[in-house]
C-alpha cells in the first residue's frame, strides 16, 4: 500500500457557516481521512483504478495509486457533500426554466 496523506479533507471554498462546516466535517469524517477512506473503500478502488488508461500512460504518473486515491477521495467528497467547491457544481434546471 502506498503512503497516504492524513491531512483533513478539503471542502474547497464554500458558503457554509463555520458551525455548518464543523457539523459536515464531523458527519462525513473529513478530519479523519483514514475513516473516510475505509468507509468508502478508497484503498481497494484505488488499487483497481491505478492501472493507467492508454491516454494516461502517455502523460505518465509518478505514483498512479496515490493519484487514483486522491481522485476517488475528491469524487466521494463531492458526492457526499454537494456543497463542497460550489464553483464546480453542475447547475440543475428544469425544462421550463430554460425557455
N, CA, C and O atoms as a GROMACS GRO file, in nm:
protein
  396
    1UNK      N    1   0.084  -0.117   0.000
    1UNK     CA    2   0.000   0.000   0.000
    1UNK      C    3   0.089   0.124   0.000
    1UNK      O    4   0.190   0.129   0.071
    2UNK      N    5   0.053   0.222  -0.078
    2UNK     CA    6   0.126   0.346  -0.089
    2UNK      C    7   0.102   0.432   0.034
    2UNK      O    8  -0.005   0.427   0.095
    3UNK      N    9   0.203   0.512   0.071
    3UNK     CA   10   0.184   0.604   0.183
    3UNK      C   11   0.070   0.699   0.151
    3UNK      O   12   0.052   0.740   0.037
    4UNK      N   13  -0.005   0.732   0.252
    4UNK     CA   14  -0.122   0.817   0.230
    4UNK      C   15  -0.105   0.951   0.298
    4UNK      O   16  -0.024   0.967   0.389
    5UNK      N   17  -0.183   1.046   0.253
    5UNK     CA   18  -0.188   1.178   0.312
    5UNK      C   19  -0.296   1.177   0.419
    5UNK      O   20  -0.412   1.150   0.389
    6UNK      N   21  -0.260   1.206   0.543
    6UNK     CA   22  -0.357   1.206   0.653
    6UNK      C   23  -0.406   1.346   0.688
    6UNK      O   24  -0.460   1.368   0.796
    7UNK      N   25  -0.386   1.440   0.596
    7UNK     CA   26  -0.438   1.575   0.618
    7UNK      C   27  -0.590   1.573   0.609
    7UNK      O   28  -0.646   1.494   0.533
    8UNK      N   29  -0.657   1.659   0.686
    8UNK     CA   30  -0.804   1.668   0.674
    8UNK      C   31  -0.843   1.695   0.530
    8UNK      O   32  -0.771   1.764   0.457
    9UNK      N   33  -0.956   1.642   0.488
    9UNK     CA   34  -1.002   1.660   0.351
    9UNK      C   35  -1.051   1.802   0.332
    9UNK      O   36  -1.113   1.861   0.421
   10UNK      N   37  -1.022   1.858   0.215
   10UNK     CA   38  -1.051   1.997   0.185
   10UNK      C   39  -1.187   2.010   0.117
   10UNK      O   40  -1.212   1.946   0.015
   11UNK      N   41  -1.274   2.093   0.173
   11UNK     CA   42  -1.404   2.118   0.112
   11UNK      C   43  -1.396   2.221   0.000
   11UNK      O   44  -1.491   2.237  -0.076
   12UNK      N   45  -1.285   2.290  -0.011
   12UNK     CA   46  -1.278   2.398  -0.107
   12UNK      C   47  -1.352   2.520  -0.053
   12UNK      O   48  -1.395   2.521   0.062
   13UNK      N   49  -1.366   2.620  -0.136
   13UNK     CA   50  -1.438   2.742  -0.096
   13UNK      C   51  -1.587   2.711  -0.092
   13UNK      O   52  -1.644   2.666  -0.192
   14UNK      N   53  -1.649   2.736   0.021
   14UNK     CA   54  -1.792   2.712   0.034
   14UNK      C   55  -1.858   2.836   0.093
   14UNK      O   56  -1.791   2.928   0.139
   15UNK      N   57  -1.989   2.835   0.091
   15UNK     CA   58  -2.065   2.943   0.155
   15UNK      C   59  -2.123   2.896   0.288
   15UNK      O   60  -2.215   2.958   0.341
   16UNK      N   61  -2.070   2.786   0.342
   16UNK     CA   62  -2.117   2.732   0.467
   16UNK      C   63  -2.071   2.817   0.584
   16UNK      O   64  -1.961   2.873   0.583
   17UNK      N   65  -2.156   2.827   0.686
   17UNK     CA   66  -2.114   2.894   0.809
   17UNK      C   67  -2.012   2.804   0.878
   17UNK      O   68  -2.002   2.685   0.847
   18UNK      N   69  -1.937   2.861   0.970
   18UNK     CA   70  -1.838   2.783   1.043
   18UNK      C   71  -1.903   2.666   1.117
   18UNK      O   72  -1.850   2.556   1.119
   19UNK      N   73  -2.019   2.691   1.177
   19UNK     CA   74  -2.090   2.585   1.250
   19UNK      C   75  -2.136   2.475   1.156
   19UNK      O   76  -2.125   2.356   1.188
   20UNK      N   77  -2.188   2.512   1.040
   20UNK     CA   78  -2.235   2.414   0.943
   20UNK      C   79  -2.118   2.333   0.887
   20UNK      O   80  -2.128   2.211   0.870
   21UNK      N   81  -2.007   2.400   0.859
   21UNK     CA   82  -1.889   2.326   0.810
   21UNK      C   83  -1.839   2.230   0.917
   21UNK      O   84  -1.802   2.116   0.885
   22UNK      N   85  -1.837   2.272   1.042
   22UNK     CA   86  -1.794   2.185   1.151
   22UNK      C   87  -1.884   2.061   1.158
   22UNK      O   88  -1.834   1.949   1.172
   23UNK      N   89  -2.017   2.080   1.147
   23UNK     CA   90  -2.111   1.969   1.151
   23UNK      C   91  -2.087   1.872   1.034
   23UNK      O   92  -2.086   1.751   1.053
   24UNK      N   93  -2.068   1.926   0.917
   24UNK     CA   94  -2.046   1.843   0.797
   24UNK      C   95  -1.914   1.769   0.808
   24UNK      O   96  -1.907   1.651   0.773
   25UNK      N   97  -1.810   1.836   0.856
   25UNK     CA   98  -1.679   1.771   0.869
   25UNK      C   99  -1.690   1.651   0.964
   25UNK      O  100  -1.634   1.545   0.936
   26UNK      N  101  -1.762   1.668   1.075
   26UNK     CA  102  -1.780   1.559   1.171
   26UNK      C  103  -1.867   1.447   1.112
   26UNK      O  104  -1.834   1.330   1.124
   27UNK      N  105  -1.977   1.484   1.047
   27UNK     CA  106  -2.071   1.386   0.992
   27UNK      C  107  -2.008   1.299   0.884
   27UNK      O  108  -2.042   1.181   0.872
   28UNK      N  109  -1.917   1.355   0.805
   28UNK     CA  110  -1.859   1.283   0.692
   28UNK      C  111  -1.713   1.241   0.715
   28UNK      O  112  -1.646   1.199   0.621
   29UNK      N  113  -1.664   1.252   0.838
   29UNK     CA  114  -1.528   1.211   0.873
   29UNK      C  115  -1.421   1.284   0.792
   29UNK      O  116  -1.318   1.224   0.759
   30UNK      N  117  -1.443   1.409   0.762
   30UNK     CA  118  -1.348   1.482   0.678
   30UNK      C  119  -1.218   1.515   0.750
   30UNK      O  120  -1.117   1.541   0.685
   31UNK      N  121  -1.221   1.515   0.882
   31UNK     CA  122  -1.098   1.537   0.958
   31UNK      C  123  -1.029   1.405   0.994
   31UNK      O  124  -0.923   1.403   1.056
   32UNK      N  125  -1.091   1.295   0.953
   32UNK     CA  126  -1.035   1.161   0.977
   32UNK      C  127  -1.030   1.088   0.842
   32UNK      O  128  -1.112   1.000   0.816
   33UNK      N  129  -0.932   1.124   0.757
   33UNK     CA  130  -0.929   1.067   0.622
   33UNK      C  131  -0.918   0.915   0.618
   33UNK      O  132  -0.968   0.854   0.523
   34UNK      N  133  -0.855   0.854   0.717
   34UNK     CA  134  -0.848   0.706   0.717
   34UNK      C  135  -0.988   0.646   0.733
   34UNK      O  136  -1.021   0.547   0.668
   35UNK      N  137  -1.069   0.705   0.821
   35UNK     CA  138  -1.206   0.657   0.841
   35UNK      C  139  -1.287   0.680   0.713
   35UNK      O  140  -1.361   0.592   0.670
   36UNK      N  141  -1.273   0.798   0.654
   36UNK     CA  142  -1.341   0.831   0.529
   36UNK      C  143  -1.304   0.729   0.422
   36UNK      O  144  -1.390   0.676   0.352
   37UNK      N  145  -1.173   0.702   0.409
   37UNK     CA  146  -1.124   0.606   0.308
   37UNK      C  147  -1.178   0.466   0.334
   37UNK      O  148  -1.220   0.398   0.240
   38UNK      N  149  -1.177   0.421   0.459
   38UNK     CA  150  -1.225   0.286   0.491
   38UNK      C  151  -1.374   0.274   0.459
   38UNK      O  152  -1.418   0.175   0.401
   39UNK      N  153  -1.452   0.374   0.498
   39UNK     CA  154  -1.596   0.371   0.474
   39UNK      C  155  -1.628   0.367   0.325
   39UNK      O  156  -1.726   0.304   0.284
   40UNK      N  157  -1.547   0.433   0.245
   40UNK     CA  158  -1.571   0.440   0.101
   40UNK      C  159  -1.486   0.342   0.020
   40UNK      O  160  -1.486   0.346  -0.103
   41UNK      N  161  -1.415   0.253   0.088
   41UNK     CA  162  -1.329   0.153   0.023
   41UNK      C  163  -1.234   0.217  -0.078
   41UNK      O  164  -1.212   0.163  -0.186
   42UNK      N  165  -1.179   0.331  -0.041
   42UNK     CA  166  -1.091   0.405  -0.132
   42UNK      C  167  -0.967   0.323  -0.167
   42UNK      O  168  -0.926   0.321  -0.284
   43UNK      N  169  -0.906   0.255  -0.070
   43UNK     CA  170  -0.785   0.180  -0.099
   43UNK      C  171  -0.810   0.069  -0.201
   43UNK      O  172  -0.732   0.052  -0.295
   44UNK      N  173  -0.917  -0.007  -0.183
   44UNK     CA  174  -0.948  -0.114  -0.278
   44UNK      C  175  -0.976  -0.058  -0.417
   44UNK      O  176  -0.928  -0.110  -0.517
   45UNK      N  177  -1.053   0.048  -0.422
   45UNK     CA  178  -1.087   0.109  -0.550
   45UNK      C  179  -0.965   0.174  -0.614
   45UNK      O  180  -0.950   0.170  -0.736
   46UNK      N  181  -0.876   0.233  -0.534
   46UNK     CA  182  -0.756   0.298  -0.588
   46UNK      C  183  -0.662   0.195  -0.650
   46UNK      O  184  -0.600   0.220  -0.753
   47UNK      N  185  -0.654   0.080  -0.587
   47UNK     CA  186  -0.568  -0.027  -0.641
   47UNK      C  187  -0.615  -0.065  -0.781
   47UNK      O  188  -0.533  -0.083  -0.871
   48UNK      N  189  -0.746  -0.078  -0.798
   48UNK     CA  190  -0.802  -0.112  -0.928
   48UNK      C  191  -0.786   0.002  -1.027
   48UNK      O  192  -0.750  -0.019  -1.142
   49UNK      N  193  -0.813   0.124  -0.980
   49UNK     CA  194  -0.811   0.242  -1.069
   49UNK      C  195  -0.669   0.288  -1.102
   49UNK      O  196  -0.651   0.366  -1.196
   50UNK      N  197  -0.569   0.241  -1.028
   50UNK     CA  198  -0.433   0.290  -1.051
   50UNK      C  199  -0.371   0.236  -1.180
   50UNK      O  200  -0.266   0.284  -1.222
   51UNK      N  201  -0.435   0.139  -1.242
   51UNK     CA  202  -0.388   0.093  -1.373
   51UNK      C  203  -0.421   0.203  -1.472
   51UNK      O  204  -0.538   0.236  -1.494
   52UNK      N  205  -0.317   0.261  -1.532
   52UNK     CA  206  -0.338   0.374  -1.619
   52UNK      C  207  -0.409   0.335  -1.748
   52UNK      O  208  -0.383   0.230  -1.806
   53UNK      N  209  -0.499   0.421  -1.790
   53UNK     CA  210  -0.565   0.405  -1.918
   53UNK      C  211  -0.466   0.442  -2.028
   53UNK      O  212  -0.370   0.515  -2.002
   54UNK      N  213  -0.488   0.394  -2.151
   54UNK     CA  214  -0.392   0.425  -2.258
   54UNK      C  215  -0.361   0.574  -2.272
   54UNK      O  216  -0.246   0.612  -2.290
   55UNK      N  217  -0.464   0.659  -2.263
   55UNK     CA  218  -0.439   0.803  -2.276
   55UNK      C  219  -0.364   0.859  -2.156
   55UNK      O  220  -0.297   0.962  -2.168
   56UNK      N  221  -0.373   0.792  -2.040
   56UNK     CA  222  -0.300   0.836  -1.921
   56UNK      C  223  -0.154   0.788  -1.925
   56UNK      O  224  -0.066   0.853  -1.872
   57UNK      N  225  -0.131   0.674  -1.988
   57UNK     CA  226   0.005   0.621  -1.998
   57UNK      C  227   0.096   0.719  -2.069
   57UNK      O  228   0.213   0.733  -2.033
   58UNK      N  229   0.044   0.788  -2.170
   58UNK     CA  230   0.123   0.885  -2.244
   58UNK      C  231   0.173   0.995  -2.152
   58UNK      O  232   0.290   1.035  -2.160
   59UNK      N  233   0.087   1.045  -2.065
   59UNK     CA  234   0.126   1.151  -1.972
   59UNK      C  235   0.210   1.096  -1.857
   59UNK      O  236   0.296   1.166  -1.804
   60UNK      N  237   0.184   0.971  -1.818
   60UNK     CA  238   0.256   0.908  -1.709
   60UNK      C  239   0.211   0.955  -1.572
   60UNK      O  240   0.133   1.049  -1.561
   61UNK      N  241   0.262   0.890  -1.470
   61UNK     CA  242   0.232   0.926  -1.332
   61UNK      C  243   0.343   0.873  -1.243
   61UNK      O  244   0.385   0.758  -1.256
   62UNK      N  245   0.390   0.958  -1.152
   62UNK     CA  246   0.495   0.916  -1.059
   62UNK      C  247   0.441   0.815  -0.959
   62UNK      O  248   0.515   0.729  -0.912
   63UNK      N  249   0.313   0.826  -0.925
   63UNK     CA  250   0.252   0.736  -0.827
   63UNK      C  251   0.104   0.717  -0.863
   63UNK      O  252   0.018   0.784  -0.807
   64UNK      N  253   0.075   0.625  -0.958
   64UNK     CA  254  -0.063   0.607  -1.004
   64UNK      C  255  -0.161   0.574  -0.893
   64UNK      O  256  -0.276   0.618  -0.898
   65UNK      N  257  -0.119   0.497  -0.791
   65UNK     CA  258  -0.212   0.461  -0.684
   65UNK      C  259  -0.247   0.582  -0.598
   65UNK      O  260  -0.363   0.600  -0.562
   66UNK      N  261  -0.149   0.664  -0.565
   66UNK     CA  262  -0.177   0.786  -0.487
   66UNK      C  263  -0.264   0.881  -0.568
   66UNK      O  264  -0.355   0.945  -0.514
   67UNK      N  265  -0.237   0.891  -0.697
   67UNK     CA  266  -0.318   0.976  -0.783
   67UNK      C  267  -0.462   0.926  -0.788
   67UNK      O  268  -0.556   1.005  -0.776
   68UNK      N  269  -0.480   0.795  -0.804
   68UNK     CA  270  -0.614   0.737  -0.806
   68UNK      C  271  -0.686   0.760  -0.673
   68UNK      O  272  -0.805   0.792  -0.671
   69UNK      N  273  -0.614   0.745  -0.562
   69UNK     CA  274  -0.673   0.765  -0.429
   69UNK      C  275  -0.727   0.908  -0.416
   69UNK      O  276  -0.838   0.929  -0.367
   70UNK      N  277  -0.649   1.006  -0.461
   70UNK     CA  278  -0.692   1.146  -0.449
   70UNK      C  279  -0.812   1.176  -0.539
   70UNK      O  280  -0.902   1.249  -0.499
   71UNK      N  281  -0.814   1.120  -0.658
   71UNK     CA  282  -0.928   1.139  -0.748
   71UNK      C  283  -1.054   1.078  -0.688
   71UNK      O  284  -1.160   1.138  -0.691
   72UNK      N  285  -1.041   0.957  -0.632
   72UNK     CA  286  -1.156   0.890  -0.572
   72UNK      C  287  -1.204   0.964  -0.447
   72UNK      O  288  -1.324   0.979  -0.427
   73UNK      N  289  -1.110   1.009  -0.364
   73UNK     CA  290  -1.148   1.087  -0.245
   73UNK      C  291  -1.227   1.211  -0.286
   73UNK      O  292  -1.331   1.240  -0.229
   74UNK      N  293  -1.175   1.283  -0.386
   74UNK     CA  294  -1.241   1.405  -0.431
   74UNK      C  295  -1.381   1.374  -0.483
   74UNK      O  296  -1.476   1.446  -0.454
   75UNK      N  297  -1.394   1.268  -0.560
   75UNK     CA  298  -1.524   1.229  -0.614
   75UNK      C  299  -1.621   1.192  -0.502
   75UNK      O  300  -1.737   1.234  -0.501
   76UNK      N  301  -1.573   1.112  -0.406
   76UNK     CA  302  -1.658   1.072  -0.293
   76UNK      C  303  -1.699   1.194  -0.211
   76UNK      O  304  -1.814   1.204  -0.168
   77UNK      N  305  -1.605   1.285  -0.189
   77UNK     CA  306  -1.634   1.405  -0.112
   77UNK      C  307  -1.743   1.488  -0.181
   77UNK      O  308  -1.836   1.533  -0.115
   78UNK      N  309  -1.731   1.508  -0.311
   78UNK     CA  310  -1.830   1.587  -0.384
   78UNK      C  311  -1.965   1.518  -0.388
   78UNK      O  312  -2.068   1.584  -0.395
   79UNK      N  313  -1.966   1.384  -0.385
   79UNK     CA  314  -2.091   1.310  -0.382
   79UNK      C  315  -2.159   1.322  -0.246
   79UNK      O  316  -2.279   1.346  -0.237
   80UNK      N  317  -2.080   1.306  -0.139
   80UNK     CA  318  -2.136   1.313  -0.004
   80UNK      C  319  -2.170   1.455   0.039
   80UNK      O  320  -2.268   1.476   0.112
   81UNK      N  321  -2.092   1.551  -0.006
   81UNK     CA  322  -2.110   1.690   0.037
   81UNK      C  323  -2.120   1.778  -0.088
   81UNK      O  324  -2.022   1.841  -0.128
   82UNK      N  325  -2.238   1.783  -0.149
   82UNK     CA  326  -2.253   1.860  -0.273
   82UNK      C  327  -2.219   2.009  -0.256
   82UNK      O  328  -2.191   2.077  -0.355
   83UNK      N  329  -2.222   2.059  -0.133
   83UNK     CA  330  -2.191   2.199  -0.108
   83UNK      C  331  -2.042   2.228  -0.123
   83UNK      O  332  -2.002   2.345  -0.129
   84UNK      N  333  -1.958   2.124  -0.130
   84UNK     CA  334  -1.815   2.146  -0.142
   84UNK      C  335  -1.782   2.200  -0.281
   84UNK      O  336  -1.843   2.161  -0.381
   85UNK      N  337  -1.687   2.289  -0.286
   85UNK     CA  338  -1.642   2.351  -0.410
   85UNK      C  339  -1.760   2.394  -0.497
   85UNK      O  340  -1.778   2.344  -0.608
   86UNK      N  341  -1.842   2.489  -0.447
   86UNK     CA  342  -1.962   2.527  -0.521
   86UNK      C  343  -1.934   2.584  -0.660
   86UNK      O  344  -2.021   2.580  -0.746
   87UNK      N  345  -1.813   2.636  -0.682
   87UNK     CA  346  -1.782   2.691  -0.813
   87UNK      C  347  -1.769   2.583  -0.920
   87UNK      O  348  -1.764   2.614  -1.039
   88UNK      N  349  -1.763   2.456  -0.879
   88UNK     CA  350  -1.752   2.348  -0.976
   88UNK      C  351  -1.879   2.263  -0.981
   88UNK      O  352  -1.883   2.160  -1.049
   89UNK      N  353  -1.983   2.306  -0.909
   89UNK     CA  354  -2.108   2.230  -0.909
   89UNK      C  355  -2.181   2.246  -1.042
   89UNK      O  356  -2.174   2.352  -1.105
   90UNK      N  357  -2.248   2.143  -1.083
   90UNK     CA  358  -2.329   2.147  -1.204
   90UNK      C  359  -2.462   2.212  -1.171
   90UNK      O  360  -2.528   2.174  -1.074
   91UNK      N  361  -2.499   2.309  -1.251
   91UNK     CA  362  -2.627   2.375  -1.230
   91UNK      C  363  -2.738   2.286  -1.285
   91UNK      O  364  -2.730   2.238  -1.398
   92UNK      N  365  -2.840   2.265  -1.206
   92UNK     CA  366  -2.954   2.183  -1.247
   92UNK      C  367  -3.073   2.274  -1.274
   92UNK      O  368  -3.110   2.356  -1.190
   93UNK      N  369  -3.132   2.258  -1.391
   93UNK     CA  370  -3.250   2.337  -1.426
   93UNK      C  371  -3.360   2.245  -1.474
   93UNK      O  372  -3.336   2.136  -1.526
   94UNK      N  373  -3.482   2.291  -1.453
   94UNK     CA  374  -3.597   2.220  -1.506
   94UNK      C  375  -3.619   2.269  -1.648
   94UNK      O  376  -3.580   2.382  -1.680
   95UNK      N  377  -3.680   2.188  -1.735
   95UNK     CA  378  -3.702   2.230  -1.873
   95UNK      C  379  -3.774   2.365  -1.883
   95UNK      O  380  -3.742   2.446  -1.970
   96UNK      N  381  -3.871   2.388  -1.795
   96UNK     CA  382  -3.946   2.513  -1.803
   96UNK      C  383  -3.862   2.636  -1.765
   96UNK      O  384  -3.901   2.749  -1.795
   97UNK      N  385  -3.748   2.614  -1.698
   97UNK     CA  386  -3.660   2.725  -1.661
   97UNK      C  387  -3.574   2.773  -1.777
   97UNK      O  388  -3.516   2.881  -1.769
   98UNK      N  389  -3.564   2.695  -1.883
   98UNK     CA  390  -3.472   2.729  -1.991
   98UNK      C  391  -3.540   2.800  -2.107
   98UNK      O  392  -3.473   2.839  -2.203
   99UNK      N  393  -3.670   2.819  -2.100
   99UNK     CA  394  -3.743   2.881  -2.212
   99UNK      C  395  -3.716   3.026  -2.226
   99UNK      O  396  -3.770   3.091  -2.316
   0.00000   0.00000   0.00000
